[in-house]
Amino acid sequence: AVLGERGQFAARCTMGRVELDPVVSSADQQALPAMLEAHFRCSQSVNARRVLESWDMMLPKFVKVMPSDYKRVLQERKTALAKEHAQRNREAVSRG
């Protein structure tokens, strides 16, 4: 994820290869401050501390950057797993 405090990240990013999404998953929302805390512990970064101290205000300014091809592969895997799960359920039901 990238912190786009000024809201200009998308304009400066090569959009042909990546997709930008808001940070909405609870896993991402928990991982980000943990990474920032680790960064702060190692570097004593003033910016990391500032972001952590105003986390609720800063979270919406983060952008999740995902390579388009990688995002597509993840979606394909998710779809394949869902189909496999549905097939197993159908087989279990048919066996009684």
Distance bins in CASP14 RR format, pairs under 12 A and 6 or more apart:
PFRMAT RR
TARGET T0000
AUTHOR 0000-0000-0000
RMODE 2
METHOD distances of the structure
MODEL  1
1 9 0 0 0 0 0 1 0 0 0 0 0
1 20 0 0 0 0 1 0 0 0 0 0 0
1 21 0 0 0 0 1 0 0 0 0 0 0
1 22 0 0 0 0 1 0 0 0 0 0 0
1 23 1 0 1 0 0 0 0 0 0 0 0
1 24 0 0 0 0 0 1 0 0 0 0 0
1 25 0 0 0 0 0 1 0 0 0 0 0
1 27 0 0 0 0 0 1 0 0 0 0 0
1 28 1 0 0 1 0 0 0 0 0 0 0
1 29 0 0 0 0 1 0 0 0 0 0 0
1 31 0 0 0 0 1 0 0 0 0 0 0
1 32 1 0 1 0 0 0 0 0 0 0 0
1 33 0 0 0 0 0 1 0 0 0 0 0
1 35 0 0 0 0 1 0 0 0 0 0 0
1 36 0 0 0 0 0 1 0 0 0 0 0
1 51 0 0 0 0 0 1 0 0 0 0 0
1 58 0 0 0 0 0 1 0 0 0 0 0
1 59 0 0 0 0 1 0 0 0 0 0 0
1 60 0 0 0 0 0 1 0 0 0 0 0
1 61 0 0 0 0 1 0 0 0 0 0 0
1 62 1 0 1 0 0 0 0 0 0 0 0
1 63 1 0 0 1 0 0 0 0 0 0 0
1 64 1 0 1 0 0 0 0 0 0 0 0
1 65 1 0 0 1 0 0 0 0 0 0 0
1 66 0 0 0 0 1 0 0 0 0 0 0
2 8 0 0 0 0 0 1 0 0 0 0 0
2 9 1 0 1 0 0 0 0 0 0 0 0
2 10 0 0 0 0 0 1 0 0 0 0 0
2 12 0 0 0 0 0 1 0 0 0 0 0
2 13 0 0 0 0 1 0 0 0 0 0 0
2 18 0 0 0 0 0 1 0 0 0 0 0
2 20 0 0 0 0 1 0 0 0 0 0 0
2 21 0 0 0 0 0 1 0 0 0 0 0
2 22 0 0 0 0 0 1 0 0 0 0 0
2 23 0 0 0 0 1 0 0 0 0 0 0
2 32 0 0 0 0 0 1 0 0 0 0 0
2 61 0 0 0 0 1 0 0 0 0 0 0
2 62 1 0 0 1 0 0 0 0 0 0 0
2 63 1 0 1 0 0 0 0 0 0 0 0
2 64 0 0 0 0 1 0 0 0 0 0 0
2 65 1 0 1 0 0 0 0 0 0 0 0
2 66 0 0 0 0 0 1 0 0 0 0 0
3 9 0 0 0 0 1 0 0 0 0 0 0
3 23 0 0 0 0 0 1 0 0 0 0 0
3 32 0 0 0 0 1 0 0 0 0 0 0
3 33 0 0 0 0 0 1 0 0 0 0 0
3 35 0 0 0 0 0 1 0 0 0 0 0
3 36 0 0 0 0 1 0 0 0 0 0 0
3 39 0 0 0 0 0 1 0 0 0 0 0
3 45 0 0 0 0 0 1 0 0 0 0 0
3 47 0 0 0 0 1 0 0 0 0 0 0
3 48 0 0 0 0 0 1 0 0 0 0 0
3 50 0 0 0 0 0 1 0 0 0 0 0
3 51 1 0 0 1 0 0 0 0 0 0 0
3 52 0 0 0 0 0 1 0 0 0 0 0
3 54 0 0 0 0 0 1 0 0 0 0 0
3 55 0 0 0 0 0 1 0 0 0 0 0
3 57 0 0 0 0 0 1 0 0 0 0 0
3 58 1 0 0 1 0 0 0 0 0 0 0
3 59 0 0 0 0 1 0 0 0 0 0 0
3 60 0 0 0 0 0 1 0 0 0 0 0
3 61 1 0 1 0 0 0 0 0 0 0 0
3 62 1 0 1 0 0 0 0 0 0 0 0
3 63 1 0 0 1 0 0 0 0 0 0 0
3 64 0 0 0 0 0 1 0 0 0 0 0
3 65 0 0 0 0 0 1 0 0 0 0 0
4 10 0 0 0 0 1 0 0 0 0 0 0
4 11 0 0 0 0 0 1 0 0 0 0 0
4 12 0 0 0 0 1 0 0 0 0 0 0
4 13 0 0 0 0 0 1 0 0 0 0 0
4 20 0 0 0 0 0 1 0 0 0 0 0
4 22 0 0 0 0 0 1 0 0 0 0 0
4 23 0 0 0 0 0 1 0 0 0 0 0
4 51 0 0 0 0 0 1 0 0 0 0 0
4 58 0 0 0 0 1 0 0 0 0 0 0
4 59 0 0 0 0 0 1 0 0 0 0 0
4 60 0 0 0 0 0 1 0 0 0 0 0
4 61 1 0 1 0 0 0 0 0 0 0 0
4 62 1 0 0 1 0 0 0 0 0 0 0
4 63 1 0 0 1 0 0 0 0 0 0 0
4 64 0 0 0 0 0 1 0 0 0 0 0
4 65 0 0 0 0 0 1 0 0 0 0 0
5 47 0 0 0 0 1 0 0 0 0 0 0
5 50 0 0 0 0 0 1 0 0 0 0 0
5 51 0 0 0 0 1 0 0 0 0 0 0
5 54 0 0 0 0 0 1 0 0 0 0 0
5 57 0 0 0 0 0 1 0 0 0 0 0
5 58 1 0 0 1 0 0 0 0 0 0 0
5 59 0 0 0 0 0 1 0 0 0 0 0
5 60 0 0 0 0 0 1 0 0 0 0 0
5 61 1 0 1 0 0 0 0 0 0 0 0
5 62 0 0 0 0 1 0 0 0 0 0 0
5 63 0 0 0 0 0 1 0 0 0 0 0
6 12 0 0 0 0 1 0 0 0 0 0 0
6 61 0 0 0 0 1 0 0 0 0 0 0
6 63 0 0 0 0 0 1 0 0 0 0 0
7 13 0 0 0 0 0 1 0 0 0 0 0
7 20 0 0 0 0 0 1 0 0 0 0 0
7 60 0 0 0 0 0 1 0 0 0 0 0
7 61 1 0 0 1 0 0 0 0 0 0 0
7 62 0 0 0 0 0 1 0 0 0 0 0
7 63 0 0 0 0 1 0 0 0 0 0 0
8 20 0 0 0 0 0 1 0 0 0 0 0
8 61 0 0 0 0 0 1 0 0 0 0 0
8 63 0 0 0 0 0 1 0 0 0 0 0
9 15 0 0 0 0 0 1 0 0 0 0 0
9 18 0 0 0 0 0 1 0 0 0 0 0
9 20 1 0 0 1 0 0 0 0 0 0 0
9 61 0 0 0 0 1 0 0 0 0 0 0
9 62 0 0 0 0 1 0 0 0 0 0 0
9 63 1 0 1 0 0 0 0 0 0 0 0
9 64 0 0 0 0 0 1 0 0 0 0 0
9 65 0 0 0 0 1 0 0 0 0 0 0
10 16 0 0 0 0 0 1 0 0 0 0 0
10 18 0 0 0 0 1 0 0 0 0 0 0
10 19 0 0 0 0 0 1 0 0 0 0 0
10 20 1 0 1 0 0 0 0 0 0 0 0
10 21 0 0 0 0 0 1 0 0 0 0 0
10 22 0 0 0 0 0 1 0 0 0 0 0
10 63 1 0 0 1 0 0 0 0 0 0 0
10 65 0 0 0 0 1 0 0 0 0 0 0
11 20 0 0 0 0 0 1 0 0 0 0 0
11 63 0 0 0 0 0 1 0 0 0 0 0
12 18 0 0 0 0 0 1 0 0 0 0 0
12 20 0 0 0 0 0 1 0 0 0 0 0
12 63 0 0 0 0 0 1 0 0 0 0 0
12 65 0 0 0 0 0 1 0 0 0 0 0
13 19 0 0 0 0 1 0 0 0 0 0 0
13 20 1 0 0 1 0 0 0 0 0 0 0
13 63 0 0 0 0 1 0 0 0 0 0 0
13 65 1 0 0 1 0 0 0 0 0 0 0
13 66 0 0 0 0 0 1 0 0 0 0 0
13 67 0 0 0 0 0 1 0 0 0 0 0
13 68 0 0 0 0 0 1 0 0 0 0 0
14 20 0 0 0 0 0 1 0 0 0 0 0
14 65 0 0 0 0 0 1 0 0 0 0 0
14 67 0 0 0 0 0 1 0 0 0 0 0
14 68 0 0 0 0 0 1 0 0 0 0 0
15 63 0 0 0 0 0 1 0 0 0 0 0
15 65 0 0 0 0 0 1 0 0 0 0 0
15 66 0 0 0 0 0 1 0 0 0 0 0
15 67 0 0 0 0 0 1 0 0 0 0 0
15 68 0 0 0 0 1 0 0 0 0 0 0
16 65 0 0 0 0 0 1 0 0 0 0 0
16 67 0 0 0 0 1 0 0 0 0 0 0
16 68 1 0 0 1 0 0 0 0 0 0 0
16 69 0 0 0 0 0 1 0 0 0 0 0
17 65 0 0 0 0 1 0 0 0 0 0 0
17 66 0 0 0 0 0 1 0 0 0 0 0
17 67 1 0 0 1 0 0 0 0 0 0 0
17 68 1 0 1 0 0 0 0 0 0 0 0
17 69 1 0 0 1 0 0 0 0 0 0 0
17 70 0 0 0 0 1 0 0 0 0 0 0
17 71 0 0 0 0 0 1 0 0 0 0 0
17 72 0 0 0 0 0 1 0 0 0 0 0
18 63 0 0 0 0 1 0 0 0 0 0 0
18 64 0 0 0 0 1 0 0 0 0 0 0
18 65 1 0 1 0 0 0 0 0 0 0 0
18 66 1 0 0 1 0 0 0 0 0 0 0
18 67 1 0 1 0 0 0 0 0 0 0 0
18 68 1 0 0 1 0 0 0 0 0 0 0
18 69 0 0 0 0 1 0 0 0 0 0 0
18 70 0 0 0 0 1 0 0 0 0 0 0
18 71 0 0 0 0 1 0 0 0 0 0 0
18 72 0 0 0 0 0 1 0 0 0 0 0
19 63 0 0 0 0 0 1 0 0 0 0 0
19 64 0 0 0 0 1 0 0 0 0 0 0
19 65 1 0 0 1 0 0 0 0 0 0 0
19 66 1 0 1 0 0 0 0 0 0 0 0
19 67 1 0 0 1 0 0 0 0 0 0 0
19 68 1 0 1 0 0 0 0 0 0 0 0
19 69 0 0 0 0 0 1 0 0 0 0 0
19 70 0 0 0 0 1 0 0 0 0 0 0
19 71 1 0 1 0 0 0 0 0 0 0 0
19 72 0 0 0 0 1 0 0 0 0 0 0
19 74 0 0 0 0 0 1 0 0 0 0 0
19 75 0 0 0 0 0 1 0 0 0 0 0
20 62 0 0 0 0 0 1 0 0 0 0 0
20 63 1 0 1 0 0 0 0 0 0 0 0
20 64 1 0 0 1 0 0 0 0 0 0 0
20 65 1 0 0 1 0 0 0 0 0 0 0
20 66 1 0 0 1 0 0 0 0 0 0 0
20 67 0 0 0 0 0 1 0 0 0 0 0
20 68 0 0 0 0 0 1 0 0 0 0 0
20 71 0 0 0 0 0 1 0 0 0 0 0
21 28 0 0 0 0 1 0 0 0 0 0 0
21 62 0 0 0 0 0 1 0 0 0 0 0
21 63 1 0 0 1 0 0 0 0 0 0 0
21 64 1 0 1 0 0 0 0 0 0 0 0
21 65 0 0 0 0 1 0 0 0 0 0 0
21 66 1 0 0 1 0 0 0 0 0 0 0
21 68 0 0 0 0 0 1 0 0 0 0 0
21 71 0 0 0 0 1 0 0 0 0 0 0
22 28 0 0 0 0 1 0 0 0 0 0 0
22 29 0 0 0 0 0 1 0 0 0 0 0
22 59 0 0 0 0 1 0 0 0 0 0 0
22 60 1 0 0 1 0 0 0 0 0 0 0
22 61 0 0 0 0 1 0 0 0 0 0 0
22 62 1 0 0 1 0 0 0 0 0 0 0
22 63 1 0 0 1 0 0 0 0 0 0 0
22 64 1 0 0 1 0 0 0 0 0 0 0
22 65 0 0 0 0 0 1 0 0 0 0 0
22 66 0 0 0 0 0 1 0 0 0 0 0
23 29 1 0 0 1 0 0 0 0 0 0 0
23 30 0 0 0 0 0 1 0 0 0 0 0
23 31 0 0 0 0 1 0 0 0 0 0 0
23 32 1 0 0 1 0 0 0 0 0 0 0
23 33 0 0 0 0 0 1 0 0 0 0 0
23 35 0 0 0 0 0 1 0 0 0 0 0
23 55 0 0 0 0 0 1 0 0 0 0 0
23 58 0 0 0 0 0 1 0 0 0 0 0
23 59 1 0 0 1 0 0 0 0 0 0 0
23 60 0 0 0 0 1 0 0 0 0 0 0
23 61 0 0 0 0 1 0 0 0 0 0 0
23 62 1 0 1 0 0 0 0 0 0 0 0
23 63 1 0 0 1 0 0 0 0 0 0 0
23 64 1 0 1 0 0 0 0 0 0 0 0
23 65 0 0 0 0 0 1 0 0 0 0 0
23 66 0 0 0 0 0 1 0 0 0 0 0
24 32 0 0 0 0 0 1 0 0 0 0 0
24 59 0 0 0 0 1 0 0 0 0 0 0
24 60 0 0 0 0 0 1 0 0 0 0 0
24 62 0 0 0 0 0 1 0 0 0 0 0
24 63 0 0 0 0 0 1 0 0 0 0 0
24 64 0 0 0 0 1 0 0 0 0 0 0
25 31 0 0 0 0 1 0 0 0 0 0 0
25 32 0 0 0 0 0 1 0 0 0 0 0
25 62 0 0 0 0 0 1 0 0 0 0 0
25 64 0 0 0 0 1 0 0 0 0 0 0
25 66 0 0 0 0 0 1 0 0 0 0 0
26 32 0 0 0 0 0 1 0 0 0 0 0
26 59 0 0 0 0 0 1 0 0 0 0 0
27 34 0 0 0 0 0 1 0 0 0 0 0
27 64 0 0 0 0 0 1 0 0 0 0 0
28 34 0 0 0 0 0 1 0 0 0 0 0
28 35 0 0 0 0 0 1 0 0 0 0 0
28 59 0 0 0 0 1 0 0 0 0 0 0
28 62 0 0 0 0 1 0 0 0 0 0 0
28 63 0 0 0 0 0 1 0 0 0 0 0
28 64 1 0 0 1 0 0 0 0 0 0 0
28 65 0 0 0 0 0 1 0 0 0 0 0
28 66 0 0 0 0 0 1 0 0 0 0 0
29 35 0 0 0 0 0 1 0 0 0 0 0
29 36 0 0 0 0 0 1 0 0 0 0 0
29 55 0 0 0 0 1 0 0 0 0 0 0
29 56 0 0 0 0 0 1 0 0 0 0 0
29 58 0 0 0 0 0 1 0 0 0 0 0
29 59 1 0 0 1 0 0 0 0 0 0 0
29 60 0 0 0 0 0 1 0 0 0 0 0
29 62 0 0 0 0 1 0 0 0 0 0 0
29 64 0 0 0 0 0 1 0 0 0 0 0
30 36 0 0 0 0 0 1 0 0 0 0 0
30 37 0 0 0 0 0 1 0 0 0 0 0
30 55 0 0 0 0 0 1 0 0 0 0 0
30 59 0 0 0 0 0 1 0 0 0 0 0
31 37 0 0 0 0 0 1 0 0 0 0 0
31 38 0 0 0 0 0 1 0 0 0 0 0
31 59 0 0 0 0 0 1 0 0 0 0 0
31 62 0 0 0 0 0 1 0 0 0 0 0
31 64 0 0 0 0 0 1 0 0 0 0 0
32 38 0 0 0 0 0 1 0 0 0 0 0
32 39 0 0 0 0 0 1 0 0 0 0 0
32 48 0 0 0 0 0 1 0 0 0 0 0
32 51 0 0 0 0 1 0 0 0 0 0 0
32 52 0 0 0 0 1 0 0 0 0 0 0
32 55 0 0 0 0 1 0 0 0 0 0 0
32 58 0 0 0 0 1 0 0 0 0 0 0
32 59 1 0 0 1 0 0 0 0 0 0 0
32 60 0 0 0 0 0 1 0 0 0 0 0
32 61 0 0 0 0 0 1 0 0 0 0 0
32 62 1 0 0 1 0 0 0 0 0 0 0
32 63 0 0 0 0 0 1 0 0 0 0 0
32 64 0 0 0 0 1 0 0 0 0 0 0
33 39 0 0 0 0 0 1 0 0 0 0 0
33 40 0 0 0 0 1 0 0 0 0 0 0
33 48 0 0 0 0 1 0 0 0 0 0 0
33 49 0 0 0 0 0 1 0 0 0 0 0
33 51 0 0 0 0 1 0 0 0 0 0 0
33 52 1 0 0 1 0 0 0 0 0 0 0
33 53 0 0 0 0 0 1 0 0 0 0 0
33 54 0 0 0 0 0 1 0 0 0 0 0
33 55 1 0 1 0 0 0 0 0 0 0 0
33 56 0 0 0 0 0 1 0 0 0 0 0
33 58 0 0 0 0 1 0 0 0 0 0 0
33 59 0 0 0 0 1 0 0 0 0 0 0
33 62 0 0 0 0 0 1 0 0 0 0 0
34 40 0 0 0 0 0 1 0 0 0 0 0
34 41 0 0 0 0 0 1 0 0 0 0 0
34 48 0 0 0 0 0 1 0 0 0 0 0
34 52 0 0 0 0 0 1 0 0 0 0 0
34 55 0 0 0 0 0 1 0 0 0 0 0
35 41 0 0 0 0 0 1 0 0 0 0 0
35 42 0 0 0 0 0 1 0 0 0 0 0
35 43 0 0 0 0 0 1 0 0 0 0 0
35 45 0 0 0 0 0 1 0 0 0 0 0
35 48 0 0 0 0 1 0 0 0 0 0 0
35 51 0 0 0 0 0 1 0 0 0 0 0
35 52 0 0 0 0 0 1 0 0 0 0 0
35 62 0 0 0 0 0 1 0 0 0 0 0
36 42 0 0 0 0 0 1 0 0 0 0 0
36 43 0 0 0 0 0 1 0 0 0 0 0
36 45 0 0 0 0 1 0 0 0 0 0 0
36 47 0 0 0 0 1 0 0 0 0 0 0
36 48 1 0 1 0 0 0 0 0 0 0 0
36 49 0 0 0 0 1 0 0 0 0 0 0
36 50 0 0 0 0 0 1 0 0 0 0 0
36 51 1 0 1 0 0 0 0 0 0 0 0
36 52 1 0 1 0 0 0 0 0 0 0 0
36 53 0 0 0 0 0 1 0 0 0 0 0
36 54 0 0 0 0 0 1 0 0 0 0 0
36 55 0 0 0 0 1 0 0 0 0 0 0
36 58 0 0 0 0 1 0 0 0 0 0 0
36 59 0 0 0 0 0 1 0 0 0 0 0
36 62 0 0 0 0 0 1 0 0 0 0 0
37 43 0 0 0 0 0 1 0 0 0 0 0
37 44 0 0 0 0 0 1 0 0 0 0 0
37 45 0 0 0 0 0 1 0 0 0 0 0
37 48 1 0 0 1 0 0 0 0 0 0 0
37 49 0 0 0 0 1 0 0 0 0 0 0
37 51 0 0 0 0 0 1 0 0 0 0 0
37 52 1 0 0 1 0 0 0 0 0 0 0
37 53 0 0 0 0 0 1 0 0 0 0 0
37 55 0 0 0 0 0 1 0 0 0 0 0
38 45 0 0 0 0 0 1 0 0 0 0 0
38 48 0 0 0 0 1 0 0 0 0 0 0
38 52 0 0 0 0 0 1 0 0 0 0 0
39 45 1 0 1 0 0 0 0 0 0 0 0
39 46 0 0 0 0 0 1 0 0 0 0 0
39 47 0 0 0 0 1 0 0 0 0 0 0
39 48 1 0 1 0 0 0 0 0 0 0 0
39 49 0 0 0 0 1 0 0 0 0 0 0
39 51 0 0 0 0 1 0 0 0 0 0 0
39 52 0 0 0 0 1 0 0 0 0 0 0
40 46 0 0 0 0 1 0 0 0 0 0 0
40 47 0 0 0 0 1 0 0 0 0 0 0
40 48 1 0 1 0 0 0 0 0 0 0 0
40 49 1 0 1 0 0 0 0 0 0 0 0
40 50 0 0 0 0 1 0 0 0 0 0 0
40 51 0 0 0 0 1 0 0 0 0 0 0
40 52 1 0 0 1 0 0 0 0 0 0 0
40 53 0 0 0 0 0 1 0 0 0 0 0
41 48 0 0 0 0 1 0 0 0 0 0 0
41 49 0 0 0 0 0 1 0 0 0 0 0
41 52 0 0 0 0 0 1 0 0 0 0 0
42 48 0 0 0 0 1 0 0 0 0 0 0
43 49 0 0 0 0 1 0 0 0 0 0 0
45 51 0 0 0 0 1 0 0 0 0 0 0
45 52 0 0 0 0 1 0 0 0 0 0 0
46 52 0 0 0 0 0 1 0 0 0 0 0
46 53 0 0 0 0 0 1 0 0 0 0 0
47 53 0 0 0 0 0 1 0 0 0 0 0
47 54 0 0 0 0 0 1 0 0 0 0 0
47 58 0 0 0 0 0 1 0 0 0 0 0
48 54 0 0 0 0 0 1 0 0 0 0 0
48 55 0 0 0 0 0 1 0 0 0 0 0
48 58 0 0 0 0 0 1 0 0 0 0 0
49 55 0 0 0 0 0 1 0 0 0 0 0
49 58 0 0 0 0 0 1 0 0 0 0 0
50 57 0 0 0 0 0 1 0 0 0 0 0
50 58 0 0 0 0 1 0 0 0 0 0 0
51 57 0 0 0 0 1 0 0 0 0 0 0
51 58 1 0 1 0 0 0 0 0 0 0 0
51 59 0 0 0 0 1 0 0 0 0 0 0
51 61 0 0 0 0 1 0 0 0 0 0 0
51 62 0 0 0 0 1 0 0 0 0 0 0
52 58 0 0 0 0 1 0 0 0 0 0 0
52 59 0 0 0 0 0 1 0 0 0 0 0
54 60 0 0 0 0 0 1 0 0 0 0 0
54 61 0 0 0 0 0 1 0 0 0 0 0
55 61 0 0 0 0 0 1 0 0 0 0 0
55 62 0 0 0 0 0 1 0 0 0 0 0
64 70 0 0 0 0 0 1 0 0 0 0 0
64 71 0 0 0 0 1 0 0 0 0 0 0
65 71 0 0 0 0 0 1 0 0 0 0 0
66 72 0 0 0 0 1 0 0 0 0 0 0
66 73 0 0 0 0 0 1 0 0 0 0 0
66 74 0 0 0 0 1 0 0 0 0 0 0
66 75 0 0 0 0 0 1 0 0 0 0 0
67 73 0 0 0 0 1 0 0 0 0 0 0
67 74 0 0 0 0 0 1 0 0 0 0 0
68 74 0 0 0 0 0 1 0 0 0 0 0
68 75 0 0 0 0 0 1 0 0 0 0 0
69 75 0 0 0 0 0 1 0 0 0 0 0
69 76 0 0 0 0 0 1 0 0 0 0 0
70 76 0 0 0 0 0 1 0 0 0 0 0
70 77 0 0 0 0 0 1 0 0 0 0 0
71 77 0 0 0 0 0 1 0 0 0 0 0
71 78 0 0 0 0 0 1 0 0 0 0 0
72 78 0 0 0 0 0 1 0 0 0 0 0
72 79 0 0 0 0 0 1 0 0 0 0 0
73 79 0 0 0 0 0 1 0 0 0 0 0
73 80 0 0 0 0 0 1 0 0 0 0 0
74 80 0 0 0 0 0 1 0 0 0 0 0
74 81 0 0 0 0 0 1 0 0 0 0 0
75 81 0 0 0 0 0 1 0 0 0 0 0
75 82 0 0 0 0 0 1 0 0 0 0 0
76 82 0 0 0 0 0 1 0 0 0 0 0
76 83 0 0 0 0 0 1 0 0 0 0 0
77 83 0 0 0 0 0 1 0 0 0 0 0
77 84 0 0 0 0 0 1 0 0 0 0 0
78 84 0 0 0 0 0 1 0 0 0 0 0
78 85 0 0 0 0 0 1 0 0 0 0 0
79 85 0 0 0 0 0 1 0 0 0 0 0
79 86 0 0 0 0 0 1 0 0 0 0 0
80 86 0 0 0 0 0 1 0 0 0 0 0
80 87 0 0 0 0 0 1 0 0 0 0 0
81 87 0 0 0 0 0 1 0 0 0 0 0
81 88 0 0 0 0 0 1 0 0 0 0 0
82 88 0 0 0 0 0 1 0 0 0 0 0
82 89 0 0 0 0 0 1 0 0 0 0 0
83 89 0 0 0 0 0 1 0 0 0 0 0
83 90 0 0 0 0 0 1 0 0 0 0 0
84 90 0 0 0 0 0 1 0 0 0 0 0
84 91 0 0 0 0 0 1 0 0 0 0 0
85 91 0 0 0 0 0 1 0 0 0 0 0
85 92 0 0 0 0 0 1 0 0 0 0 0
86 92 0 0 0 0 0 1 0 0 0 0 0
86 93 0 0 0 0 0 1 0 0 0 0 0
87 93 0 0 0 0 0 1 0 0 0 0 0
87 94 0 0 0 0 0 1 0 0 0 0 0
88 94 0 0 0 0 0 1 0 0 0 0 0
88 95 0 0 0 0 0 1 0 0 0 0 0
89 95 0 0 0 0 0 1 0 0 0 0 0
89 96 0 0 0 0 0 1 0 0 0 0 0
90 96 0 0 0 0 0 1 0 0 0 0 0
END
